[in-house]
Amino acid sequence: MILDAITWNVDPEIFSIGQLSIRWYGLLFASAFLSGYIVFTRFLATERLTSEMMDQLLIYIAVGTVIGARLGHCYFYEPEYFIQNPLEVLKIWKGGLASHGAAIGILLALWLYIRKYKLSFLWLIDRIVIVVALGGAFIRLGNLFNSEIYGRPTSLPWGFEFVRDKLYDSNTGELLPTVARHPTQLYEALSYILIFVLLFLFYRKRHLKVRDGFIFGVFMILLFAARILIEFVKNDQVPFESSMRFNMGQWLSVPFIVAGIVMILLTKKYPKYFSQEPIPKAPKKGRKAK
């Protein structure tokens, strides 16, 4: 028997107790941070970051991700609406998070973090991006359980029929028939897992032989190149994208790829400005830092 399509009819809500609702998206979003924290603490165990520093880092990244992703969606995709209705920005439960905004939010959060602990930004970001790729996979799986951010119609056997997400004709208002579509959430999740594995293995094998900033540059190129390719089969997020040759997600990915290329070239051309030295050991409890 040949599979025509996969019927996707998963309830985004796991269970509810009164007004309290536990949803797959929230569970997977939390799993993104938890898994990243576990992996990060395991492979940095020999680099002497204190548990307090690790806990603070998790908080900084979580806040930066949520605020950046929300503001990115509001002001990259629907700026006119949210400028006129600024309080709507706070209603995050209605949906609307942008990965490009999350990337900017994480960078700003890390900048604030390294100022507090006097760390090297490039040293830290090289390690952070490894677990960011893993976290991105969890979040895209959350989008899958929400039946959102999927792709265009397809006749491929792994197409998903998202029966819970009702689409209506913009002219007549009639309900459109459900058709198989590209599960772009899975495409992105799989690409992010692959990037995580590649960067993690590279870090384990080569992290003492490359300059700070190199892994960060590779991450930027791989992740946003994957994003550009997948966007070709993804539905437009907002109506104005239908008239664009390349959609907003693709245009927003270009600067990140350019930044990644520039970073790699700089580490090669000006190696003396990019340290290979490990981070200084954190002060032990009960002793003052010099």
N, C-alpha and C positions, 0 to 999 in steps of 0.2 A: 504494500500500500504506500503510495506517494503522499507525503504530507503537503497539503496546500497552504496552510497557515496555522499559526498557534493562537488559539482564543485566549485572550488575557482578561480575566474577570476577577482579579484579586481585590478584595476589600482593603482599601488603604488603612482602615482602622483595625487594629488588632483586637482591642476590647475597650469598653468604657465603663466607668463607675460613676453614676450621676453625671456631673458636668466634666469630670476628668476623662479625657480620651487619650489613649495610647495608640500612636500611629506608627506604621512601618518607617515612614520617612524620618520621624523624630528618633526612632530607635537606631536607624542606620546612620543618621547624622551624628548621634552620640558615639556610635561605634567607630566612626571615622577618627574622632579625637582620642578615644580610648586605645584603639589599635596603634595609632601613631605614637601615643605616649609610651606604650609598652615596647614597641620596636625601638623608639628613640632612646629610652633608658637602657635597653639591653646593649645596643651597639655603641653607646657613649659611656658605658659603665667604667671603662678604663681611662676616660678622659677627665675624670675628677670634677664633674659638675655636681654640686650638692643637691640633695633631694628638694630643698627649698627653692633652688634656682630652677629645677625641672618643673616643679608645681607652678611657679610663677610663669614660666615659659608657656605652659599649657593654657593658662588663663589669658595671657596676652594674645596668643594665636587664636583662641576660640572667639574672643571679643573682636579682634581684627577681622576674622573671617566673616562673622555674622554681619557686622556693621558694613564692611566693605562690599559684601555680596548684595546686601539690601540696597545700599545707596547706588551701587553700580547698576542694578536693574532699573531703579527709579529714574536715574538721570542719564543713563545711556540709551534706554529703550523708550521710556515714556516721560521725557522731561517736562513737557507742557502740562500734563495732568498733575504731576506731583509738585510742580512749582505753584500751581493754583490750589492744590490740596495738600499742603505740607504735612498735616497730621496723618495722612494716609501712609506716609513712609513708616510710621510706627506699627502699622497693622501687618506685621510679618506673617501672621497666620493665614492671611489671604493668598500667600504665595508671591513669588517674584524674587529670585536670587540669581545673581550673575557671577559666573566664575571669574571673569576678568576683574570685576570689582573686588572679589575675594582675594585675588592675587595682589592687588594694590593694598588692600586692607592688611594683609599679612606682612607685606614689606614695611608698611608704616609701623605696625605693631612691633616688629623685630627691631626697627630703628629705635623706638622708645625703650625696648628691653635692653639693648646693648649699651645704651647711654646709662642705664641704671646700674648695670653690672660691669661696665667697662670691658666689654668683650669685643672681639673682632667681628664686624658685620659679615664679611665674606666667609670667615671660618664657620660661623653659625649657619648662614644661609645654605652653604654647601650640604650641611647635614639635615637641615629642615626640609629641603625640597624632596628628599628621598621619601619621607613619610607623608608629605603633602600629596604626592602621587597616589599613595595607598589610600589616603583619606578621600581623595577625589573619586576613587572607584566606589566606595561605600555610598557617597552622596548621589552618584548617578544611579546606583541600584535603588536608592530611595525614590528618585524620579520615576523609575520603572514601576514601583509599587503604587505611586500616585497616578499612574497612567498619564504622564505629562512629558513634554519635551521629546516627543517621538519624531519619526521621520515621515517622508513622503510615501505615497502608495507604492507597493512593490509586488511583483509576482514571484519573488524568491520564496523557497519553501520555509525559510525561517522568519518570514514576515509575521508580525503580531497584529491581531485584531483587538484594538483597545476599546472594548464594548462599553466600558464605564464612562469614557470621555465622549460626550455627545457633541457632534458638530452640526451646525446649522447653516443653510444657504444664506449668505449675506444679503441677497436680493429679495428672496421670497420668505425667508424665515423658516423654511421647512427643514425637518430633520434629514440630514444626509445619511445614506447607507454606510454601515461600517465596512471598511475594507482593510486588507492586510497592509501594514506599513513597516518601514524599516525600524527595528528596535535600536535607535541610535543611542539610547541610554546604555545598552549592553555594549555597543561598539566602543563608546567612550570608556566604560568601566574596564573592559578588557585591555584597551590601549594603555590606560593608566596603570593597571596591574603589571603589564609588560615593562613599562617605563620604570616602575618601582623596582622590579626584579633586576633590570639592567643596571640601574644606578646603585642599588644595594651591593650587587656583586662587584661593580667597579670600585666602590668605596672600600670594600673589604680587601680587594687585591691591590689597588693603586693609590689609595688616599694619601700616602706619604710621598708619592712621586709626581704629583701634580700641584700646581699653585692654587691657593685659595681663590675661589670664584669660578674655577673650571667646571666643576660638577653643576653649579648653578646655571652656567651658560648652556651646558648640554641639556639640562632639564627644560629650560625655556624653549629651546629649539624643538625638542621632541614633543613636548606636551602641546604646544600651540600649533605646531605643524599638523599633529593629529587632529586637533580641533578644526583647523581649516578644511582638511579633507572630509571629515565627517559632516561638516556644515553643508556640503553639497547635496546630501540626501536628507537633511533635517528640515522640518517645517519652519517657516518664518515665525519668529516669536511675536512680532508686532506687524500691523498692516503695511506700514511704509516700506518694509523690507521687500515687498513683492515687486517693487519697481527698480530694485537695485541688482546690478550684475553680481556683486558679491555682498552678502548680507552683513549686518552689523557685527555679528560674532567673528566673521572672517577679518573684517577691517580692524577690529580691536585686537586681533591676534598678531597682526603684522608687527606693531612696535615691540611686542614681547620677544618675537623671533629675532628681530634686529638687535635688541638689547643682548640676547644670548650670544649672537655671533660676535658682537663688539666685545663682550666680556671674554670670550675665548681668545680672540685676537690680542686683546690687551695682556692676558696672562702669558701669551707666547712672546710678544714683542717687548714687553717691559717686565720681565720676571722679577727684577729686584724690588718692584713695588707690590708684589703679591707674595706674602709670606708662605713658607711651608712649615713653619714652626707650630707645634701643638699649642693649644691655649694654656696659659699659666694655671697651675693648680689652684683650686679654690681654697681659701683659708679654712683651716680646721676649726671646729667649734671650740670656744674657750680661748682662742688666740686671735689677736688683732692682726689685721692685714697690715703689711708694711707700707 
